[in-house]
Amino acid sequence: MPSDLIPAAHLIGAGLAIIGVVGGGVGIGNLFGAFITAVGRNPAARQDIQIYLWLGFALSEATAIFALLVSFIILFT
């Protein structure tokens, strides 16, 4: 493999790995949209639902951070 193709392969691999960040953004948008809808329908249940909102937010954000980390590992190794 010519040495000119290795940096290009790193950039392509890092770009493909960063696609996982899009899924995290979509998941977080869905979470907050559903939360607003649920609180609008039943404001008394806000405290019960909010715990699950933050748990889901943390897990969705973690997947985006892992995708970013994998992208950086591919890019800088």
VENWO-V600958 format. One line per field, one symbol per residue. ss: DSSP state (~ for helix, > for strand, _ for the rest). psi: psi as a letter, one per 20 degrees, with the letter a starting at -180 (. if undefined). A space follows every 10 residues. Layout:
# VENWO-V600958
ss: ???
psi: ???
This chain:
# VENWO-V600958
ss: __~~~~~~~~ ~~~~~~~__~ ~~~~~~~~~~ ~~~~~~~~~~ ~_~~~~~~~~ ~~~~~~~~~~ ~~~~~~~~~~ ~~~~~~_
psi: pqihighhhg ggghhhhihh hghgggghgg ghghgggghh hnhhjghhhh ghghghgghg hhhhhhgggh ghgghj.
